[in-house]
Amino acid sequence: MFKRGNQASPSLLSFLVLVVVLGCLTLAVIDDGYRSDFARLAEILVSGYIGSLMPRLPS
């Protein structure tokens, strides 16, 4: 499941992103006062996940 090096396996990373996004959405439903903050956190998380999937340009 884990690989050597600094990169986690894509399936593990996908699972973690899904769990955190669902947690953020759950907290947003529960706490109306901080709904926009939880939505912003989920947006940043998904953006970072998509960015990590993009191939890197050679240096």
VMD Tcl script that builds the backbone (N, CA, C; Angstrom):
set m [mol new atoms 177]
animate dup $m
set s [atomselect $m all]
$s set {name element resname resid chain x y z} {
  {N N MET 1 A 0.815 -1.176 0.000}
  {CA C MET 1 A 0.000 0.000 0.000}
  {C C MET 1 A 0.871 1.256 0.000}
  {N N PHE 2 A 1.931 1.289 0.756}
  {CA C PHE 2 A 2.824 2.435 0.771}
  {C C PHE 2 A 4.031 2.167 -0.105}
  {N N LYS 3 A 4.484 3.196 -0.763}
  {CA C LYS 3 A 5.677 3.103 -1.591}
  {C C LYS 3 A 6.807 3.852 -0.905}
  {N N ARG 4 A 8.007 3.477 -1.225}
  {CA C ARG 4 A 9.142 4.219 -0.675}
  {C C ARG 4 A 9.238 5.560 -1.369}
  {N N GLY 5 A 9.706 6.543 -0.653}
  {CA C GLY 5 A 9.827 7.876 -1.230}
  {C C GLY 5 A 8.832 8.825 -0.599}
  {N N ASN 6 A 8.685 9.963 -1.226}
  {CA C ASN 6 A 7.839 11.011 -0.671}
  {C C ASN 6 A 6.408 10.980 -1.171}
  {N N GLN 7 A 6.089 10.134 -2.118}
  {CA C GLN 7 A 4.749 10.147 -2.679}
  {C C GLN 7 A 3.926 8.977 -2.152}
  {N N ALA 8 A 2.711 9.279 -1.733}
  {CA C ALA 8 A 1.778 8.242 -1.311}
  {C C ALA 8 A 1.122 7.646 -2.544}
  {N N SER 9 A 0.571 6.465 -2.390}
  {CA C SER 9 A -0.091 5.842 -3.533}
  {C C SER 9 A -1.336 6.657 -3.887}
  {N N PRO 10 A -1.683 6.710 -5.157}
  {CA C PRO 10 A -2.844 7.516 -5.577}
  {C C PRO 10 A -4.146 7.082 -4.915}
  {N N SER 11 A -4.322 5.791 -4.686}
  {CA C SER 11 A -5.570 5.339 -4.077}
  {C C SER 11 A -5.658 5.783 -2.616}
  {N N LEU 12 A -4.542 5.777 -1.903}
  {CA C LEU 12 A -4.543 6.240 -0.517}
  {C C LEU 12 A -4.823 7.738 -0.461}
  {N N LEU 13 A -4.194 8.479 -1.335}
  {CA C LEU 13 A -4.404 9.927 -1.373}
  {C C LEU 13 A -5.853 10.249 -1.743}
  {N N SER 14 A -6.413 9.529 -2.687}
  {CA C SER 14 A -7.816 9.736 -3.074}
  {C C SER 14 A -8.750 9.464 -1.904}
  {N N PHE 15 A -8.478 8.400 -1.173}
  {CA C PHE 15 A -9.307 8.045 -0.018}
  {C C PHE 15 A -9.230 9.128 1.056}
  {N N LEU 16 A -8.028 9.615 1.345}
  {CA C LEU 16 A -7.863 10.640 2.362}
  {C C LEU 16 A -8.560 11.944 1.964}
  {N N VAL 17 A -8.448 12.322 0.703}
  {CA C VAL 17 A -9.116 13.535 0.226}
  {C C VAL 17 A -10.625 13.378 0.351}
  {N N LEU 18 A -11.144 12.231 -0.003}
  {CA C LEU 18 A -12.582 11.991 0.084}
  {C C LEU 18 A -13.061 12.084 1.532}
  {N N VAL 19 A -12.332 11.482 2.455}
  {CA C VAL 19 A -12.720 11.507 3.864}
  {C C VAL 19 A -12.702 12.931 4.410}
  {N N VAL 20 A -11.668 13.691 4.095}
  {CA C VAL 20 A -11.575 15.056 4.614}
  {C C VAL 20 A -12.639 15.958 3.995}
  {N N VAL 21 A -12.907 15.806 2.712}
  {CA C VAL 21 A -13.951 16.621 2.073}
  {C C VAL 21 A -15.323 16.290 2.665}
  {N N LEU 22 A -15.605 15.021 2.871}
  {CA C LEU 22 A -16.885 14.655 3.497}
  {C C LEU 22 A -16.974 15.186 4.920}
  {N N GLY 23 A -15.856 15.170 5.638}
  {CA C GLY 23 A -15.839 15.738 6.983}
  {C C GLY 23 A -16.097 17.232 6.960}
  {N N CYS 24 A -15.484 17.927 6.029}
  {CA C CYS 24 A -15.711 19.375 5.904}
  {C C CYS 24 A -17.166 19.682 5.571}
  {N N LEU 25 A -17.729 18.909 4.669}
  {CA C LEU 25 A -19.133 19.143 4.299}
  {C C LEU 25 A -20.070 18.827 5.459}
  {N N THR 26 A -19.751 17.802 6.231}
  {CA C THR 26 A -20.561 17.465 7.407}
  {C C THR 26 A -20.500 18.592 8.434}
  {N N LEU 27 A -19.302 19.100 8.694}
  {CA C LEU 27 A -19.168 20.204 9.634}
  {C C LEU 27 A -19.856 21.461 9.115}
  {N N ALA 28 A -19.852 21.666 7.814}
  {CA C ALA 28 A -20.534 22.828 7.240}
  {C C ALA 28 A -22.045 22.736 7.443}
  {N N VAL 29 A -22.584 21.537 7.384}
  {CA C VAL 29 A -24.025 21.361 7.602}
  {C C VAL 29 A -24.365 21.590 9.074}
  {N N ILE 30 A -23.483 21.128 9.962}
  {CA C ILE 30 A -23.750 21.243 11.395}
  {C C ILE 30 A -23.611 22.685 11.881}
  {N N ASP 31 A -22.557 23.369 11.456}
  {CA C ASP 31 A -22.243 24.703 11.969}
  {C C ASP 31 A -22.425 25.751 10.876}
  {N N ASP 32 A -23.543 26.434 10.921}
  {CA C ASP 32 A -23.858 27.428 9.887}
  {C C ASP 32 A -22.922 28.626 9.914}
  {N N GLY 33 A -22.394 28.974 11.075}
  {CA C GLY 33 A -21.558 30.158 11.205}
  {C C GLY 33 A -20.243 30.054 10.455}
  {N N TYR 34 A -19.726 28.852 10.322}
  {CA C TYR 34 A -18.427 28.654 9.674}
  {C C TYR 34 A -18.554 27.892 8.350}
  {N N ARG 35 A -19.720 27.892 7.773}
  {CA C ARG 35 A -19.970 27.136 6.540}
  {C C ARG 35 A -19.030 27.554 5.416}
  {N N SER 36 A -18.818 28.839 5.240}
  {CA C SER 36 A -17.950 29.307 4.151}
  {C C SER 36 A -16.499 28.900 4.396}
  {N N ASP 37 A -16.078 28.848 5.658}
  {CA C ASP 37 A -14.709 28.423 5.970}
  {C C ASP 37 A -14.496 26.954 5.639}
  {N N PHE 38 A -15.452 26.123 5.973}
  {CA C PHE 38 A -15.338 24.695 5.657}
  {C C PHE 38 A -15.378 24.464 4.150}
  {N N ALA 39 A -16.202 25.234 3.449}
  {CA C ALA 39 A -16.260 25.110 1.992}
  {C C ALA 39 A -14.934 25.533 1.368}
  {N N ARG 40 A -14.333 26.593 1.890}
  {CA C ARG 40 A -13.033 27.052 1.373}
  {C C ARG 40 A -11.953 26.011 1.639}
  {N N LEU 41 A -11.977 25.393 2.813}
  {CA C LEU 41 A -11.014 24.342 3.131}
  {C C LEU 41 A -11.148 23.158 2.177}
  {N N ALA 42 A -12.379 22.762 1.881}
  {CA C ALA 42 A -12.599 21.663 0.939}
  {C C ALA 42 A -12.133 22.051 -0.462}
  {N N GLU 43 A -12.344 23.302 -0.848}
  {CA C GLU 43 A -11.906 23.774 -2.163}
  {C C GLU 43 A -10.383 23.741 -2.285}
  {N N ILE 44 A -9.687 24.188 -1.255}
  {CA C ILE 44 A -8.222 24.180 -1.270}
  {C C ILE 44 A -7.701 22.748 -1.310}
  {N N LEU 45 A -8.329 21.866 -0.567}
  {CA C LEU 45 A -7.914 20.462 -0.531}
  {C C LEU 45 A -8.066 19.801 -1.901}
  {N N VAL 46 A -9.189 20.009 -2.542}
  {CA C VAL 46 A -9.424 19.412 -3.858}
  {C C VAL 46 A -8.481 20.024 -4.897}
  {N N SER 47 A -8.223 21.316 -4.799}
  {CA C SER 47 A -7.288 21.964 -5.728}
  {C C SER 47 A -5.885 21.401 -5.585}
  {N N GLY 48 A -5.454 21.205 -4.354}
  {CA C GLY 48 A -4.143 20.614 -4.123}
  {C C GLY 48 A -4.062 19.184 -4.610}
  {N N TYR 49 A -5.150 18.441 -4.454}
  {CA C TYR 49 A -5.183 17.061 -4.924}
  {C C TYR 49 A -5.077 17.005 -6.450}
  {N N ILE 50 A -5.822 17.849 -7.117}
  {CA C ILE 50 A -5.763 17.879 -8.581}
  {C C ILE 50 A -4.384 18.313 -9.049}
  {N N GLY 51 A -3.797 19.289 -8.357}
  {CA C GLY 51 A -2.451 19.729 -8.695}
  {C C GLY 51 A -1.413 18.636 -8.511}
  {N N SER 52 A -1.612 17.780 -7.521}
  {CA C SER 52 A -0.653 16.692 -7.289}
  {C C SER 52 A -0.761 15.603 -8.355}
  {N N LEU 53 A -1.884 15.537 -9.040}
  {CA C LEU 53 A -2.062 14.523 -10.087}
  {C C LEU 53 A -1.442 14.945 -11.420}
  {N N MET 54 A -1.219 16.246 -11.586}
  {CA C MET 54 A -0.638 16.726 -12.834}
  {C C MET 54 A 0.823 16.317 -12.930}
  {N N PRO 55 A 1.244 15.902 -14.114}
  {CA C PRO 55 A 2.658 15.529 -14.256}
  {C C PRO 55 A 3.553 16.755 -14.143}
  {N N ARG 56 A 4.718 16.545 -13.596}
  {CA C ARG 56 A 5.670 17.653 -13.439}
  {C C ARG 56 A 6.473 17.837 -14.706}
  {N N LEU 57 A 6.792 19.095 -14.981}
  {CA C LEU 57 A 7.617 19.405 -16.143}
  {C C LEU 57 A 9.076 19.080 -15.824}
  {N N PRO 58 A 9.804 18.578 -16.804}
  {CA C PRO 58 A 11.221 18.297 -16.540}
  {C C PRO 58 A 11.994 19.598 -16.299}
  {N N SER 59 A 12.949 19.552 -15.402}
  {CA C SER 59 A 13.729 20.759 -15.051}
  {C C SER 59 A 14.794 21.037 -16.089}
}
mol reanalyze $m
mol bondsrecalc $m
mol representation Tube
mol addrep $m
